[in-house]
Amino acid sequence: MESYRTDEEQVEALKSWWAENGKSIALGVVVAIAAVFGWQGWQKQQETRLAEASANYQNLLEADSAAESDGTKVTTARHLAETLKADYPGTTYAIFGAMYKAKYAAQSSQWDEAETELRWVLEQKPSEPMMLQAKVRLAHVLLAQKRYEDAQQVLAGSELGSYAALIAETRGDILLAQGDNSGALAAYEQAKAELAALDNASPNPLLDMKINDLQQVQDGAAEE
């Protein structure tokens, strides 16, 4: 603002400036206040939505546990899984819902549905543990359909991470189903080594049985 010789001139200049700019400033303040309250309202809505999703997920866990001992309750669990995926898109809870939908589909040998759900999970680009878990489950779904090459392709490039042992074991299962006993044994032994490298890893008796069975087969073949 220019320098004025008297206070009266400064006051008049301020009045003139306000007349020209006051409305736009007031409007800007109103818009800013509305934006703040709008953002707060959106955050509150998101918090409420996630709280609802969390409650539904807890209900799903309880229903899934009940379905383990009572197969008639799987319908409730399936419905809750479908609700999580449909009502909370863009959240991790939707991915959980799809994973459980795939589980129930596989239990009923509905392989197409299980594959669809698991591939949808992978398309969401979830966290690495969830992604690797989905890959292993998808590989087993494809293995059940004897789609061996597809199953191996799903696991390609997934050697790293905490699921390395499970991935190697799954590769062994695929090779065994293809009749490649030597390849399967090598994969199982890799799985055992990966498991031993983990801190506080739980034992895997089934993996040990697979290794022992194949070693006996190889020993028997060598003696012939």
C-alpha positions as a printed NumPy array, in Angstrom:
array([[   0.   ,    0.   ,    0.   ],
       [   1.247,    3.517,   -0.772],
       [   2.372,    5.879,    2.006],
       [  -0.279,    8.463,    2.859],
       [   0.249,   11.826,    4.48 ],
       [  -2.628,   11.63 ,    6.939],
       [  -4.504,    9.011,    8.908],
       [  -7.694,   10.041,    7.113],
       [  -6.159,    9.21 ,    3.747],
       [  -5.055,    5.786,    5.042],
       [  -8.549,    5.041,    6.348],
       [ -10.114,    6.056,    3.054],
       [  -7.631,    3.9  ,    1.161],
       [  -8.454,    0.906,    3.346],
       [ -12.181,    1.424,    2.809],
       [ -11.663,    1.569,   -0.925],
       [  -9.464,   -1.557,   -0.918],
       [ -12.029,   -3.472,    1.17 ],
       [ -14.838,   -2.434,   -1.145],
       [ -12.921,   -3.908,   -4.054],
       [ -11.58 ,   -7.066,   -2.368],
       [ -13.638,   -7.712,    0.751],
       [ -16.247,   -9.935,   -0.873],
       [ -13.681,  -12.25 ,   -2.443],
       [ -11.799,  -12.548,    0.857],
       [ -14.99 ,  -13.329,    2.766],
       [ -15.918,  -15.925,    0.178],
       [ -12.461,  -17.458,    0.453],
       [ -12.809,  -17.708,    4.221],
       [ -16.206,  -19.376,    3.893],
       [ -14.85 ,  -21.857,    1.343],
       [ -11.853,  -22.632,    3.559],
       [ -14.086,  -23.226,    6.586],
       [ -16.399,  -25.437,    4.524],
       [ -13.412,  -27.403,    3.247],
       [ -12.144,  -27.987,    6.786],
       [ -15.504,  -29.173,    8.039],
       [ -16.014,  -31.231,    4.87 ],
       [ -12.666,  -32.949,    5.363],
       [ -13.456,  -33.624,    9.009],
       [ -16.838,  -35.041,    8.016],
       [ -15.23 ,  -37.275,    5.399],
       [ -12.665,  -38.504,    7.923],
       [ -15.438,  -39.267,   10.411],
       [ -17.366,  -41.145,    7.746],
       [ -14.278,  -43.182,    6.871],
       [ -13.626,  -43.988,   10.525],
       [ -17.223,  -45.174,   10.932],
       [ -16.977,  -47.25 ,    7.757],
       [ -13.756,  -48.935,    8.861],
       [ -15.199,  -49.599,   12.316],
       [ -18.159,  -51.344,   10.69 ],
       [ -15.842,  -53.356,    8.45 ],
       [ -13.727,  -54.358,   11.436],
       [ -16.819,  -55.55 ,   13.318],
       [ -17.991,  -57.547,   10.301],
       [ -14.552,  -59.093,    9.94 ],
       [ -14.593,  -60.155,   13.584],
       [ -17.99 ,  -61.732,   12.987],
       [ -16.523,  -63.541,    9.976],
       [ -13.671,  -64.939,   12.07 ],
       [ -16.131,  -66.229,   14.645],
       [ -18.394,  -67.728,   11.964],
       [ -15.419,  -69.343,   10.262],
       [ -14.303,  -70.88 ,   13.55 ],
       [ -17.812,  -72.209,   14.149],
       [ -17.949,  -73.619,   10.611],
       [ -14.822,  -75.687,   11.287],
       [ -16.814,  -77.85 ,   13.681],
       [ -20.268,  -77.397,   12.155],
       [ -20.378,  -77.389,    8.365],
       [ -23.935,  -76.049,    8.336],
       [ -22.632,  -72.687,    9.577],
       [ -20.45 ,  -72.12 ,    6.54 ],
       [ -23.39 ,  -70.357,    4.857],
       [ -23.206,  -67.586,    7.446],
       [ -19.458,  -67.293,    7.053],
       [ -19.75 ,  -67.17 ,    3.275],
       [ -22.372,  -64.409,    3.504],
       [ -20.15 ,  -62.331,    5.799],
       [ -17.213,  -62.786,    3.427],
       [ -19.331,  -61.631,    0.493],
       [ -20.496,  -58.602,    2.496],
       [ -16.932,  -57.584,    3.333],
       [ -15.876,  -57.683,   -0.287],
       [ -18.99 ,  -55.969,   -1.671],
       [ -19.553,  -53.268,    0.951],
       [ -16.001,  -52.153,    1.712],
       [ -14.195,  -51.84 ,   -1.632],
       [ -10.731,  -50.369,   -1.547],
       [ -10.022,  -51.654,    1.949],
       [  -7.976,  -54.555,    3.265],
       [ -11.216,  -55.988,    4.632],
       [ -12.481,  -56.479,    1.069],
       [  -9.355,  -58.519,    0.337],
       [  -9.945,  -60.6  ,    3.474],
       [ -13.492,  -61.203,    2.282],
       [ -12.272,  -62.428,   -1.102],
       [  -9.727,  -64.736,    0.527],
       [ -12.433,  -66.369,    2.63 ],
       [ -14.77 ,  -66.603,   -0.367],
       [ -12.014,  -68.477,   -2.189],
       [ -11.56 ,  -70.768,    0.808],
       [ -15.211,  -71.768,    0.922],
       [ -15.36 ,  -72.201,   -2.849],
       [ -12.321,  -74.511,   -2.762],
       [ -13.844,  -76.536,    0.06 ],
       [ -16.815,  -77.161,   -2.22 ],
       [ -14.56 ,  -77.927,   -5.214],
       [ -15.863,  -74.817,   -6.945],
       [ -12.491,  -74.232,   -8.544],
       [ -13.522,  -71.535,  -11.017],
       [ -14.963,  -69.351,   -8.274],
       [ -11.943,  -69.911,   -6.033],
       [  -9.581,  -68.959,   -8.862],
       [ -11.595,  -65.841,   -9.68 ],
       [ -11.49 ,  -64.604,   -6.1  ],
       [  -7.764,  -65.256,   -5.676],
       [  -6.848,  -63.591,   -8.96 ],
       [  -8.953,  -60.602,   -7.885],
       [  -6.904,  -60.413,   -4.681],
       [  -3.667,  -60.366,   -6.691],
       [  -5.048,  -57.598,   -8.915],
       [  -5.509,  -55.406,   -5.823],
       [  -1.717,  -55.501,   -5.241],
       [  -1.993,  -56.279,   -1.509],
       [   0.875,  -56.387,    0.977],
       [   3.585,  -58.964,    0.28 ],
       [   2.429,  -61.505,    2.915],
       [  -1.14 ,  -61.377,    1.605],
       [   0.031,  -61.557,   -1.992],
       [   2.229,  -64.602,   -1.341],
       [  -0.529,  -66.331,    0.596],
       [  -2.944,  -65.731,   -2.28 ],
       [  -0.386,  -67.111,   -4.767],
       [   0.104,  -70.293,   -2.751],
       [  -3.636,  -70.832,   -2.452],
       [  -4.151,  -70.157,   -6.155],
       [  -1.388,  -72.636,   -7.015],
       [  -3.187,  -75.303,   -4.963],
       [  -6.474,  -74.502,   -6.703],
       [  -4.786,  -74.939,  -10.088],
       [  -3.014,  -78.085,   -8.883],
       [  -6.385,  -79.581,   -7.93 ],
       [  -7.423,  -79.087,  -11.573],
       [  -4.158,  -80.639,  -12.828],
       [  -3.167,  -77.33 ,  -14.402],
       [   0.453,  -77.863,  -13.444],
       [   2.109,  -75.309,  -15.72 ],
       [  -0.346,  -72.606,  -14.65 ],
       [   0.339,  -73.419,  -11.002],
       [   4.105,  -73.151,  -11.483],
       [   3.678,  -69.881,  -13.344],
       [   1.723,  -68.372,  -10.447],
       [   4.606,  -69.139,   -8.099],
       [   7.308,  -67.812,  -10.451],
       [   9.318,  -64.989,   -8.915],
       [   7.984,  -65.615,   -5.413],
       [  11.077,  -67.13 ,   -3.809],
       [  11.586,  -64.333,   -1.287],
       [   9.701,  -63.475,    1.853],
       [   8.44 ,  -65.325,    4.883],
       [   6.448,  -67.673,    2.652],
       [   9.57 ,  -69.033,    0.913],
       [   9.303,  -72.399,    2.683],
       [   5.618,  -72.807,    1.851],
       [   6.191,  -71.773,   -1.758],
       [   9.014,  -74.308,   -2.15 ],
       [   6.824,  -77.016,   -0.627],
       [   3.989,  -76.12 ,   -2.984],
       [   6.39 ,  -76.373,   -5.935],
       [   7.298,  -79.821,   -4.656],
       [   3.645,  -80.829,   -4.557],
       [   3.219,  -79.747,   -8.176],
       [   6.333,  -81.614,   -9.332],
       [   5.258,  -84.717,   -7.421],
       [   1.864,  -84.633,   -9.117],
       [   3.682,  -84.432,  -12.456],
       [   5.681,  -87.544,  -11.591],
       [   8.995,  -85.71 ,  -11.092],
       [  10.085,  -87.364,   -7.842],
       [  13.643,  -86.015,   -7.945],
       [  12.471,  -82.479,   -8.573],
       [   9.857,  -82.782,   -5.844],
       [  12.426,  -84.042,   -3.328],
       [  14.761,  -81.157,   -4.142],
       [  11.915,  -78.676,   -3.659],
       [  10.91 ,  -80.25 ,   -0.349],
       [  14.493,  -80.149,    0.898],
       [  14.69 ,  -76.49 ,   -0.093],
       [  11.468,  -75.893,    1.844],
       [  12.971,  -77.551,    4.908],
       [  16.087,  -75.396,    4.638],
       [  13.992,  -72.227,    4.275],
       [  11.949,  -73.26 ,    7.303],
       [  15.076,  -73.866,    9.39 ],
       [  16.302,  -70.357,    8.528],
       [  13.212,  -68.738,   10.051],
       [  13.186,  -67.587,   13.646],
       [  10.751,  -69.473,   15.887],
       [   9.37 ,  -71.463,   12.952],
       [   6.91 ,  -74.21 ,   13.828],
       [   7.87 ,  -77.77 ,   12.813],
       [   6.292,  -79.174,    9.673],
       [   5.804,  -82.938,   10.23 ],
       [   3.98 ,  -83.324,    6.914],
       [   6.964,  -81.891,    5.038],
       [   9.266,  -84.342,    6.842],
       [   6.961,  -87.213,    5.817],
       [   7.06 ,  -86.111,    2.178],
       [  10.861,  -86.012,    2.24 ],
       [  11.142,  -89.399,    3.949],
       [   8.7  ,  -91.041,    1.538],
       [  10.56 ,  -89.775,   -1.52 ],
       [  13.927,  -90.732,   -0.084],
       [  12.654,  -94.261,    0.453],
       [  11.382,  -94.359,   -3.114],
       [  14.765,  -93.245,   -4.408],
       [  16.638,  -95.699,   -2.157],
       [  14.394,  -98.504,   -3.381],
       [  14.963,  -97.552,   -6.998],
       [  18.74 ,  -97.471,   -6.427],
       [  18.708, -100.999,   -4.976],
       [  16.932, -102.465,   -7.977]])
